[in-house]
Amino acid sequence: MPDGRIEGNHGRPAPETEIRITALHALRGANFWSQRPVTRMDLVVGRYDDISSADVPGVASALERAMPDLIEHRCSVGERGGFLKRLRTGTYAPHIIEHVALELQAMAGCDVGYGKTRGGDEPGEYTLVFEHCHSNAGLRAAALALEVVQRAFAGTLDSVDYAVRELAALLKTPDTPPLRQRILCAITGGGPRHETREEMLRRGLSDGELVVDVAPGYLLHAGLPYSRSDMAIILDTDLSDVPDRYRDEERARQLVGVVADAVVRDGVVVVPAKEWELQDYARERECRVVIFAPDDDITRRDQRVSRAQGLVRDGRIVLESFDRTCDAGAVREDAPVAAQVAAALAMFTLEELHPDTCLPAKR
């Protein structure tokens, strides 16, 4: 049958119709989806893309019998029983897997509740994420949830006790240690990250200070590789190392903005001029915002929200704050202008955070 069902089998998916896991990650630090640790699973669902829980008799009732506390999942309906309502009216396998993965962990003793499911680049591809309290248990819950959901669609699900016992045993084993590393500065964006770090070193940053180049693609797939930072530099939102759907303006800003999630309170986030949504995001996280531009086009709105600005005027890098202005030297031809201005501004503001560690920007 073209839709993946078999005549005479009550509309159930054909045996050869299966869901494949194409990627599975445990994200320990702040990430694109959440500031909490989450498990990410990418799926190709094949013909399940056209088969909802309402199309196959018994799916909702089988899951409800095996996992009675699914009634507590509010889902997008926003009320107790919301997810079960969606099961009965029709929702699709990736979304169901997300909720089953959360409930299996809850049955094993984890206090988890956050999850999200989104479509992928191509029809039939999905990314789902869900909270975990133990990274190995989260990874295993993903695979077990997939198995449980496929059994529900096949009409063979009677119990999930075996899955709960396995997860409960995993929860008793040592977990991957939580991220605790604190760094001085992270640099992200699609622009000259390496050149920005090199420019900070040229301007006096100690080689012993940790300045981490975090590619947007790494952020997307693994989350932040550290716990906290004193500063973050966002060079731009023009991303090239991520799938197309993460390059649109809203998602690109959300992705690079992850570095602001880990900046300490009253830390500094260096943001391009006119990126007002990113500026507001950093301020909402109680960070100090400083603005840079590779020219002198900094607007009044930029100036109102920023503690300092870096710009280019008459071929020279000018740094300004409330109480001082300095000439940070002529723009050179051996490095990108954005890297030079962002690095000079970062060093300018780091003087206030670490006066004994960072040398003043060259004037």
Long-range contacts (C-beta under 8 A, 24 or more apart in sequence): 3-47, 3-50, 3-51, 4-46, 4-47, 4-48, 4-50, 4-51, 5-51, 5-55, 10-56, 10-57, 10-58, 10-155, 11-55, 11-56, 11-57, 12-56, 12-153, 12-154, 12-155, 13-47, 13-48, 13-51, 13-56, 13-153, 13-154, 14-47, 15-154, 17-46, 17-47, 17-48, 17-51, 18-46, 18-150, 19-43, 19-44, 19-45, 19-46, 19-48, 19-93, 19-97, 19-146, 19-149, 19-150, 20-44, 20-46, 21-142, 21-143, 21-146, 22-125, 23-221, 24-139, 24-142, 24-143, 25-221, 25-222, 26-132, 26-135, 26-136, 26-138, 26-139, 26-176, 27-129, 27-222, 27-223, 28-135, 28-176, 28-178, 28-179, 28-223, 29-179, 29-223, 29-224, 29-225, 29-226, 29-227, 29-262, 30-223, 30-224, 30-258, 30-261, 30-262, 31-219, 31-222, 31-223, 31-224, 31-258, 32-219, 32-220, 32-223, 32-246, 32-254, 32-255, 32-258, 33-116, 33-129, 34-114, 34-129, 34-131, 35-261, 36-114, 36-131, 37-131, 37-132, 37-133, 37-135, 37-138, 37-178, 38-114, 38-129, 38-130, 38-131, 38-132, 38-138, 39-101, 39-129, 39-130, 39-131, 39-132, 39-135, 39-138, 39-139, 39-141, 39-142, 40-127, 40-128, 40-129, 40-221, 41-97, 41-127, 41-128, 41-129, 41-142, 41-146, 42-120, 42-125, 42-126, 42-127, 43-94, 43-97, 43-125, 43-126, 43-127, 43-128, 43-146, 44-124, 44-125, 45-92, 45-93, 45-94, 45-124, 45-125, 45-126, 46-124, 48-92, 48-93, 48-153, 49-92, 49-123, 49-124, 51-92, 51-93, 51-153, 52-90, 52-91, 52-92, 53-87, 53-88, 53-90, 53-91, 53-92, 53-96, 53-153, 54-88, 54-89, 54-90, 55-90, 56-153, 56-155, 58-152, 58-155, 59-87, 59-152, 59-153, 60-84, 60-87, 60-88, 62-152, 62-155, 62-157, 62-158, 63-87, 63-96, 63-100, 63-148, 63-149, 63-152, 63-157, 66-148, 66-152, 66-157, 66-158, 66-159, 66-160, 67-100, 67-103, 67-104, 67-107, 67-160, 69-103, 69-106, 69-107, 70-99, 70-103, 73-99, 73-102, 73-103, 75-99, 93-149, 93-150, 93-153, 94-126, 94-128, 95-128, 96-149, 96-152, 97-128, 97-142, 97-145, 97-146, 97-149, 98-128, 98-129, 98-130, 98-145, 100-145, 100-148, 100-149, 101-128, 101-130, 101-138, 101-141, 101-142, 101-144, 101-145, 102-130, 102-131, 104-141, 104-144, 104-145, 104-148, 104-160, 104-163, 104-164, 104-167, 105-132, 105-133, 105-137, 105-138, 105-141, 105-167, 107-160, 107-164, 107-167, 108-137, 108-164, 108-167, 108-168, 108-170, 108-171, 109-168, 109-171, 110-134, 110-137, 110-167, 110-171, 120-243, 120-245, 121-243, 121-244, 121-245, 133-171, 134-170, 134-171, 134-175, 135-175, 135-176, 136-170, 136-173, 136-175, 136-176, 137-167, 137-170, 137-171, 137-175, 140-166, 140-167, 140-170, 141-167, 178-227, 179-224, 179-225, 179-226, 179-227, 180-227, 181-210, 181-225, 181-226, 181-227, 182-226, 182-227, 182-228, 182-229, 182-230, 183-210, 183-211, 183-212, 183-226, 183-228, 183-229, 183-230, 184-209, 184-210, 184-211, 184-229, 184-230, 184-231, 184-350, 184-354, 184-357, 185-209, 185-210, 185-211, 185-212, 185-229, 185-230, 185-231, 185-232, 185-233, 185-346, 185-350, 186-211, 186-212, 186-213, 186-214, 186-224, 186-226, 186-229, 186-231, 186-232, 186-233, 186-259, 186-262, 187-211, 187-212, 187-213, 187-214, 187-232, 187-233, 187-235, 188-213, 188-214, 188-215, 188-216, 188-219, 188-232, 188-233, 188-234, 188-235, 188-256, 188-258, 188-259, 189-216, 189-233, 189-234, 189-235, 189-236, 189-237, 189-238, 189-239, 189-256, 190-216, 190-235, 190-236, 190-237, 190-238, 190-239, 190-240, 190-241, 191-235, 191-236, 191-238, 191-336, 191-338, 191-339, 192-235, 192-335, 192-336, 192-338, 192-339, 193-235, 195-335, 195-336, 195-339, 196-233, 196-235, 196-338, 196-339, 196-342, 196-343, 196-346, 197-343, 198-335, 198-339, 199-335, 199-339, 199-340, 199-342, 199-343, 199-344, 200-343, 200-346, 200-347, 202-343, 203-343, 203-344, 203-347, 203-359, 203-361, 203-362, 204-347, 204-358, 204-359, 204-360, 204-361, 204-362, 205-347, 205-350, 205-358, 205-359, 206-357, 206-358, 209-357, 209-358, 214-259, 215-241, 216-241, 216-242, 216-246, 216-252, 216-255, 216-256, 217-241, 217-242, 219-255, 219-256, 219-258, 219-259, 220-246, 220-255, 223-258, 224-258, 224-259, 224-261, 224-262, 226-262, 227-262, 228-262, 228-263, 228-264, 229-259, 229-262, 229-263, 229-264, 229-267, 230-263, 230-264, 230-267, 230-268, 230-350, 230-353, 230-354, 231-263, 231-267, 231-268, 231-269, 231-270, 231-346, 231-349, 231-350, 231-353, 232-259, 232-260, 232-262, 232-263, 232-267, 232-268, 232-269, 232-270, 233-259, 233-269, 233-270, 233-342, 233-346, 234-259, 234-260, 234-269, 234-270, 234-271, 234-272, 234-275, 234-278, 235-272, 235-338, 235-339, 235-342, 236-272, 236-338, 237-275, 237-278, 253-277, 253-278, 253-281, 257-281, 257-282, 260-285, 260-287, 261-285, 263-287, 267-353, 268-307, 268-346, 268-349, 268-350, 268-353, 270-342, 270-345, 270-346, 270-349, 272-338, 273-297, 273-298, 273-299, 273-302, 273-309, 273-311, 274-299, 274-302, 276-301, 276-302, 276-305, 279-305, 279-306, 280-305, 288-349, 290-345, 290-349, 292-338, 292-341, 292-342, 292-345, 293-341, 294-337, 294-338, 294-341, 307-349, 308-345, 308-348, 308-349, 309-345, 310-341, 310-342, 310-344, 310-345, 310-348, 311-341, 312-337, 312-341, 317-341, 317-344, 319-344, 319-345, 319-348, 319-361, 321-348, 321-349, 326-361, 326-363, 327-363, 328-361, 328-362, 328-363, 329-362, 329-363
